[in-house]
Amino acid sequence: GCPLVRDVFELTGDFCRVPKRKCHRHYCWEKLRRAEVDLERVRVWYKLDELFEQERNVRAAMTNRAG
């Protein structure tokens, strides 16, 4: 079932116990959850790219200092 949340984003650890076909309150929750996971994945990739850029800048500054 759909994971239940408190205050929009805080997971409670409980799940909706109504059968999927009969639950009108959590319509298409799987698509929304997949979208949340994909969005989080994109955020992580952007952060990783940003960190690689910072590392490249630091390495360039270190090589320029050594000369």
BELLINHU-V959982 format. One record per run of one state. SS is the DSSP state (h for helix, s for strand, l for the rest). FROM is the first residue (numbers start at 0). TO is the last residue. Records with the same first field share a line. If there is no record, write none. Layout:
SS = FROM-TO, FROM-TO
//
This chain:
l = 0-1, 6-8, 15-27, 66-66
s = 2-5, 9-14
h = 28-65
//
